Amino acid sequence: MRSNQVTIKDIARELGISPSTVSRALKDHPDISKETKKAVTDLAKKLNYQPNAIALSLKHSKSFTIGVIIPETVHYFFSTVISGIEDIAYEAGYNIMICQSNELYDREKSNANMMYSNRVDGLLVSLAKETQDFNHFKFFQDNNIPVVCFDRATDELNCDQIIIDDYSAAFKIVEFMIQQGHKNIVHLAAPQHLAIGFNRKKGFEDALKKHGLPFSEEQIVMADKFDVATQVVEELILKGNLPDGIFAVNDLTALGAMRALKKHQIKIPEQIGLAGFGNGQNAILTDPPLTTIDQNGYNMGKKAAQILLERIKSSSENFTPENHIIDTELIIRESVR
């Protein structure tokens, strides 16, 4: 069955000129007269002509597509990262293909294989929580397709990393809580094999030690999801072990903690201070609004796309990977007294 897509040959037949003349006219070639160029572009617009992306990719040995794998779309942070990626990619004439791993290694691997099959020119990745084997990304690098990690990175891959200083950001927000009078603080943490989980826990621990407060592993509770946080905080309440401060590894986890606290009519911040990480849209809509860290996801996305496009353009297998640190900001709201 014939496609309804208009081709260069259709325009040439309509105007009674050669396809090569149409092609050069569309490219604004100096050998083509202004009259012919105008006739070609007017008809192309009228017929809604679109260049054949497959033919262009074969001609240039590029798909002009960037792959993006993120853990979850539910996090506002990742939506801001994608906005930054899109703005840079589209400006450079690239499309983006987005997949989410749902924090699963097998899903992430499947996403990567699909993107390789679709001939993406480069890959931007924020690793899934389950991922501890990185051969599916090394395969891209072995085939000279650049990979750039953002937010969640690993030293197992010889690639550029666009990250924040998770340690300093966590230290900064916990120190603020201590300065406001919260002394017995619990950290709702992410898995420790992830750099962000380990570094945020370390920042929490060192802030306590700097201010002469006791630290024990009992103050670290593995909970980095809304439902899990609700459950563990409710258990602390029922056991009579509620601290006077909670620092959550992300905003959704903090909101889960807030849900349990409100259920038991525990006042925030009078009885307990609560802080998150990420500065999502919900952070300002809660009662009280949430003290948190702004990760500047949009800037992270822009930088990640810029670096990836540079690697695609250079096409060099010999390069020194770079770590780019995106600035963070402490956002003070009413959830910490």
C-alpha positions in Angstrom: 0.0 0.0 0.0 1.3 3.4 -0.9 2.1 5.7 1.9 0.3 9.0 2.1 3.5 10.8 2.9 4.5 13.4 0.3 8.0 12.8 -1.3 10.4 14.9 -3.2 9.4 13.0 -6.3 5.8 14.1 -5.9 6.8 17.8 -5.7 9.1 17.4 -8.7 6.3 15.7 -10.8 3.8 18.5 -9.8 6.2 21.3 -10.9 7.7 19.5 -13.9 11.3 19.6 -12.6 13.8 17.0 -11.5 13.9 15.6 -8.0 17.5 16.7 -7.6 16.3 20.3 -8.3 13.6 20.0 -5.6 16.2 18.6 -3.1 18.6 21.5 -3.8 15.9 24.1 -3.6 14.7 22.8 -0.2 18.3 23.1 1.0 18.5 26.7 -0.3 21.3 25.8 -2.8 22.8 28.9 -4.5 22.6 27.3 -8.0 18.7 27.3 -7.8 16.9 30.4 -8.8 14.8 32.4 -6.3 11.7 31.7 -8.3 12.2 27.9 -8.3 13.0 27.9 -4.6 9.8 29.8 -3.9 7.7 27.5 -6.0 9.2 24.4 -4.4 8.9 25.7 -0.8 5.3 26.9 -1.4 4.2 23.6 -2.8 6.0 21.7 0.0 4.2 23.7 2.6 0.9 23.3 0.8 1.3 19.5 0.6 2.7 19.3 4.2 6.0 17.7 3.0 8.1 16.3 5.8 11.7 15.0 5.2 12.1 11.2 5.5 13.8 10.7 8.8 14.9 7.2 8.0 16.5 8.3 4.7 18.2 11.2 6.5 19.6 8.9 9.2 21.0 6.5 6.6 22.6 9.3 4.6 24.3 10.8 7.7 24.8 7.5 9.6 22.9 9.1 12.5 19.3 8.9 13.8 19.4 12.4 15.4 17.7 10.7 18.4 18.9 10.7 22.0 17.8 8.0 24.4 16.9 8.9 27.9 16.3 6.3 30.7 14.9 7.5 34.0 13.9 5.5 37.1 10.4 6.9 37.5 8.3 9.6 35.9 6.4 10.1 39.2 9.2 12.2 40.6 8.9 15.9 39.8 12.7 16.1 39.7 12.9 13.9 36.7 10.3 15.9 34.8 12.4 19.0 35.2 15.5 17.1 34.1 13.6 16.0 30.9 12.6 19.6 30.2 16.2 20.7 30.3 17.2 17.8 28.0 14.5 18.6 25.5 15.4 22.3 25.2 19.0 21.5 24.4 18.2 18.5 22.2 15.6 20.2 20.1 17.7 23.3 19.6 20.4 21.0 18.1 17.9 19.2 15.8 17.6 16.0 17.9 14.6 14.1 19.1 14.5 12.3 22.4 13.2 8.8 23.2 12.2 8.4 26.9 11.8 5.2 28.9 11.4 4.5 32.6 12.9 1.5 34.3 10.5 1.5 37.2 13.6 1.0 39.4 14.0 -2.5 37.8 17.3 -3.8 36.4 15.6 -6.1 33.8 13.3 -3.2 32.6 16.4 -0.9 32.4 18.3 -3.5 30.4 15.3 -4.0 28.1 15.0 -0.2 27.6 18.7 0.0 26.7 18.4 -2.9 24.2 15.4 -1.3 22.5 17.2 2.0 22.2 20.2 0.4 20.7 17.9 -1.4 18.1 16.4 2.0 17.3 19.9 3.4 16.6 20.0 6.2 19.1 23.1 8.4 18.7 23.7 8.6 22.5 22.2 7.7 25.8 21.4 9.6 29.0 20.9 7.4 32.0 19.8 7.7 35.6 20.3 4.3 37.1 17.6 2.1 38.6 17.9 1.1 42.2 18.3 -2.6 41.3 21.2 -2.1 38.9 24.5 -3.4 39.9 25.6 -4.9 36.6 26.4 -2.3 33.9 27.2 -4.5 30.8 24.1 -3.3 28.9 25.6 0.2 29.0 29.2 -0.9 28.4 27.8 -2.5 25.2 26.9 1.0 23.9 30.4 2.3 24.7 31.9 -0.8 23.0 30.0 0.3 19.9 31.1 3.9 20.1 27.8 5.2 21.3 28.4 7.7 24.1 26.7 7.3 27.5 26.3 10.1 30.1 24.9 9.4 33.6 23.0 12.0 35.5 21.7 12.2 39.1 22.4 8.5 39.8 25.8 7.5 38.5 28.5 4.8 39.0 32.2 4.5 38.8 31.8 1.2 37.1 31.1 3.1 33.8 33.8 5.1 32.1 31.5 8.0 31.3 30.7 11.6 32.1 28.6 12.2 35.2 26.2 15.1 35.8 25.4 15.0 39.5 24.9 17.1 42.6 27.0 17.0 45.8 24.6 14.8 47.7 26.9 14.7 50.8 27.1 18.5 51.1 23.4 19.0 50.4 22.4 16.5 53.1 24.9 17.9 55.6 23.5 21.4 54.9 19.8 20.5 55.5 20.5 18.4 58.6 22.8 21.1 60.1 19.9 23.6 59.6 17.5 21.2 61.5 20.0 20.9 64.4 20.5 24.7 64.5 16.7 25.1 64.8 16.6 22.8 67.9 16.0 19.3 66.5 18.5 17.0 68.2 17.1 13.5 67.9 16.9 13.0 64.1 16.1 9.9 62.1 17.1 9.5 58.4 14.7 7.7 56.0 17.4 6.4 53.6 17.8 5.0 50.1 19.7 1.7 49.3 23.4 2.2 50.2 24.8 0.7 47.0 23.5 3.8 45.3 25.9 6.8 45.5 23.0 9.2 46.4 21.8 6.9 49.2 25.3 6.5 50.7 26.3 10.1 50.3 23.1 11.5 51.8 23.4 9.2 54.7 27.0 10.2 55.2 26.1 13.9 55.2 23.4 13.2 57.8 25.8 11.3 60.0 28.6 13.9 59.8 26.3 16.8 60.5 25.3 15.1 63.8 28.9 14.4 64.7 30.0 18.0 64.0 27.4 19.3 66.5 28.3 16.7 69.2 25.1 14.7 68.8 25.2 10.9 69.2 24.8 8.8 66.1 23.9 5.1 65.8 22.8 2.9 62.9 19.3 2.7 64.6 18.8 6.3 63.3 19.0 5.0 59.7 15.8 3.5 58.5 15.6 2.1 54.9 12.6 3.8 53.5 12.7 5.8 50.2 9.0 5.5 49.0 5.8 7.1 50.1 4.0 3.9 51.4 7.1 2.5 53.1 7.8 5.8 54.9 4.1 5.9 56.1 4.5 2.4 57.5 7.9 2.9 59.3 6.9 6.2 60.8 3.7 4.8 62.1 5.7 2.0 63.7 7.9 4.5 65.4 4.9 6.3 66.8 3.2 3.1 68.1 6.4 1.9 69.7 7.0 5.3 71.4 10.3 5.8 69.6 9.3 9.0 67.6 12.3 11.3 67.2 12.0 15.1 67.2 13.2 15.3 63.6 13.1 13.3 60.3 15.3 13.9 57.3 13.9 12.0 54.3 16.0 11.0 51.3 13.4 12.5 48.9 10.3 14.6 49.1 7.8 11.7 48.4 9.3 9.8 51.3 8.9 12.9 53.5 5.2 13.2 52.4 4.7 9.6 53.4 6.1 10.4 56.9 3.9 13.5 57.1 0.8 11.3 56.3 1.6 9.1 59.3 2.3 12.0 61.6 -1.0 13.8 60.7 -2.9 10.5 61.2 -1.7 10.5 64.8 -2.2 14.3 65.2 1.5 15.0 65.8 2.2 18.6 65.1 4.8 19.7 62.6 7.1 21.4 63.4 6.2 21.9 67.0 6.6 18.2 68.0 8.8 17.0 65.1 10.7 18.7 62.3 10.5 17.2 58.8 12.7 17.8 55.8 12.9 16.3 52.3 15.1 16.4 49.3 14.1 17.4 45.7 11.8 20.4 46.0 9.0 18.8 44.0 5.7 20.6 43.4 4.0 18.9 46.3 6.6 20.3 48.7 5.0 23.7 48.7 1.4 22.4 48.7 1.7 20.4 52.0 0.5 21.7 55.4 3.0 22.8 56.5 5.1 23.4 53.4 8.2 21.2 53.3 11.8 22.3 54.0 13.9 20.6 51.3 16.8 20.8 48.8 16.3 22.1 45.3 18.4 19.9 43.0 18.1 22.3 40.0 16.9 19.4 37.7 16.4 21.6 34.7 20.0 22.7 34.8 21.1 19.1 35.3 19.2 18.1 32.2 20.6 20.9 30.1 24.2 20.1 31.1 23.7 16.4 30.5 22.3 17.0 27.0 25.1 19.4 26.2 27.8 17.0 27.2 26.2 14.1 25.4 26.0 16.1 22.1 29.6 17.1 22.5 30.5 13.4 22.8 28.3 12.5 19.8 30.0 15.2 17.7 33.5 14.3 18.6 32.9 10.5 18.0 36.2 9.9 19.8 36.7 6.7 21.8 39.6 8.2 23.6 38.4 10.8 26.1 38.7 11.6 29.8 35.3 11.4 31.6 34.3 14.4 33.5 32.2 14.9 36.6 30.0 18.0 36.5 28.5 19.2 39.8 25.2 21.0 39.7 24.6 23.6 42.5 21.8 22.9 45.1 19.8 25.2 47.3 18.4 24.8 50.7 14.7 25.7 50.6 13.5 26.7 54.1 9.8 26.3 54.8 7.6 25.8 57.8 8.1 22.1 58.4 11.2 22.8 60.4 10.8 25.1 63.4 
